[in-house]
């Protein structure tokens, strides 16, 4: 393997601790070189060789770094991604790519000018539950798909301790947060819709940001409904698909985040294996006979994302999540907000 990609991590909060640092640590093609931490220096306790910077801009200025991971609040994605590109770095930026589509378009043009990559971190493409859903569609196990419903629900009346998530500012709220995952999953399987209808609401007593949404994506012969709420005590299945031959029902069951929060490194044996109790129910027709069976979900693995990042930077392989794909997610979010405000279907 060639020289490891020296990487700087812009934050060592939840996402830095769980979703980025462990995979950079176990993948031999990366070196976690620098982390931004103002005071606690927790990253250095786990990764002693890492260099700590007090602020993001100082770290971006480190000439030894080749890749910057922008995992800061949504409103800052544009600023830090732009700064990293201008400093001659490749960038992995968390979802949502940017807050506005205009920002995303500007960054795409800048990356081309700088001849650097922007790779959007969409880790939920590598969840075990989503992977089996995609397989069901691509292999035609329920025939032509006619109706789809994806859920990402929680039950949490209290506000987040992360104040930036609960402030009425650009890029906050559940549609930008969890909606970015659901929209990306839908677009990755079905492509861009023709139109969007949105219902975006605030339902928690003390909230000033949206914490409920329902989007309806219109395709020529398909409707995709995406829903998220912070006040769902008894959750529905995360994935519900109906086609001409049958149906597929699946829970949200990927275990990677829970393992990572416990400090388990993603090189453990059988990493991301799904419990048989969570396998999805397939009720369909095969060879003229009705079949009702549970499909194994297999293993989720966020390391596959970083394998893709390494391949794109070092080996010229395709970008695993292009900025254009990230931009499409933002366009659907914008259409959802506009639709909800105007109470009409918005054409894309």
C-alpha positions, -999 to +999 in steps of 0.1 A: +000+000+000+013+035-009+020+063+016-010+066+040-033+096+035-025+120+063-060+131+076-073+159+098-106+155+117-124+188+124-142+176+155-140+148+180-175+148+193-200+119+187-193+116+150-155+119+153-153+094+181-177+068+165-179+073+128-146+085+116-116+080+139-120+042+144-121+036+107-092+058+099-073+039+127-079+004+114-076+012+077-038+010+068-043+035+040-050+064+064-031+081+092-052+101+117-027+129+119-046+158+135-078+166+154-094+198+164-102+199+201-104+231+222-098+217+256-105+180+265-079+163+242-099+131+243-086+120+209-050+120+221-060+097+250-071+071+225-047+079+196-015+092+213+003+102+182-024+125+170-017+163+169-043+185+185-052+219+171-073+245+189-094+255+159-103+242+125-087+268+104-053+262+121-056+225+113-066+231+077-034+252+074-012+221+083+007+215+051+013+178+059-024+170+057-039+156+025-075+150+036-098+171+058-129+156+074-156+182+079-178+168+107-188+201+122-223+217+126-243+218+093-240+256+089-202+254+088-199+227+061-196+253+033-171+275+051-147+247+061-150+227+029-142+258+009-112+266+031-099+230+028-102+230-010-084+264-012-057+249+010-052+221-016-069+193+004-093+166-005-125+168+017-149+143+033-179+164+044-207+150+065-243+152+054-260+174+045-233+184+020-243+221+024-273+241+037-282+255+003-279+242-032-262+274-043-234+267-017-231+231-030-228+242-067-201+267-058-181+241-039-184+216-068-170+241-092-142+250-068-132+214-063-129+210-101-107+241-103-085+229-074-085+193-089-095+179-055-122+155-044-153+163-023-167+131-009-200+133+011-201+111+042-234+091+037-227+062+061-262+049+061-256+035+026-235+009+045-261-001+070-271-038+070-308-030+068-305-006+039-282-030+020-308-058+020-336-033+010-315-023-020-309-059-029-346-067-028-353-039-053-323-045-076-330-083-078-367-077-085-377-099-056-411-081-053-415-073-089-420-037-101-419-015-070-450+006-067-450+020-031-422+026-006-421+040+029-389+047+048-389+058+085-363+071+108-381+078+141-372+085+177-390+093+210-374+123+227-395+152+239-365+169+256-342+191+235-307+180+226-278+191+249-261+202+216-274+237+215-264+242+178-289+215+169-318+232+186-312+268+174-334+283+148-306+288+124-298+276+088-294+238+085-309+228+118-339+205+123-348+169+115-352+173+077-316+183+074-304+159+100-322+125+096-338+135+064-305+136+047-301+099+054-335+089+041-334+111+010-300+098+001-311+062+005-342+068-017-322+086-044-295+059-044-321+033-052-347+051-073-329+082-086-342+118-085-380+122-083-400+143-107-417+163-078-419+165-040-446+172-016-436+181+020-451+185+054-426+198+079-436+206+114-425+214+150-442+191+175-421+190+207-433+216+233-401+235+236-387+231+201-380+259+177-367+236+149-386+211+128-388+177+145-413+160+122-415+157+084-432+137+057-420+139+022-437+123-008-414+117-038-432+114-071-418+090-098-437+080-130-450+046-116-438+048-080-444+068-048-418+070-021-428+083+013-401+094+038-410+101+074-393+111+106-406+122+140-391+127+174-423+116+191-428+080+180-430+057+211-439+025+191-421+026+159-433+012+126-409-009+104-381+013+090-386+000+055-419-010+038-419-019+001-448-031-020-445-043-056-465-062-082-453-096-069-451-090-032-439-070-002-408-066+019-409-053+055-377-045+075-367-030+108-339-005+114-314-029+128-279-020+120-257-024+151-226-005+141-233+027+159-241+009+192-208-010+190-188+021+181-202+040+210-190+012+233-155+017+219-154-015+199-130-011+169-145-021+135-119-048+130-137-072+153-147-106+140-180-106+121-183-068+124-218-054+118-236-088+117-273-085+120-293-106+145-316-132+129-344-117+149-341-085+128-342-102+094-366-087+069-399-104+059-403-112+022-438-122+011-437-127-027-440-151-056-413-173-069-418-196-099-455-192-096-457-201-059-463-178-029-433-176-007-431-161+028-396-161+043-371-140+063-341-127+044-307-124+062-296-088+065-259-096+063-233-072+077-232-035+077-197-020+074-189+017+074-153+008+066-164+002+030-170+040+028-133+046+037-122+019+014-140+039-013-123+071-002-089+055-003-096+041-038-108+074-051-078+094-038-049+069-043-061+047-071-083+069-093-114+048-086-150+063-086-159+087-058-181+066-034-205+095-027-201+124-052-209+160-043-234+160-071-253+133-051-250+154-020-263+184-039-294+164-051-302+156-014-301+193-006-323+201-036-349+177-023-347+192+012-352+227-002-382+214-022-396+198+009-395+231+029-409+251+000-437+226-005-446+226+032-446+264+033-467+268+001-489+237+007-483+224-029-464+199-049-430+213-061-416+201-094-379+194-096 
